[in-house]
Amino acid sequence: MEFLYDYIIEQALIVVPVLLVIGQVLKNTPKMLDWLIPYILLFLGVLFTIGIMGINMPAIVQGILVSGAAVFANQLYKQYSSKDGGNK
């Protein structure tokens, strides 16, 4: 996980698990379309990092990065936990 420190500032790393939990809640919400979840997480990630860093371009970039890290972590978990390893 140390490679994340090259791109995501330490203060923004707390947003990744928060987005993972929010994504799981959204996934379990009835009538929530799956394709909307990454966009919602992107919006929230940018919003949260703006809250941490203030309104500036690096905060927006950090929001995009933490959102991507959260979605990527979720996909890694799903692939790892699938019974056939993702091979069909």
Secondary structure, DSSP 8 states (H G I E B T S, - for coil): -GGGGGTS-GGGGGHHHHHHHHHHHHHTSTT--GGGHHHHHHHHHHHHHHHHH-SSHHHHHHHHHHHHHHHHHHHHHHHHHSTTTT--
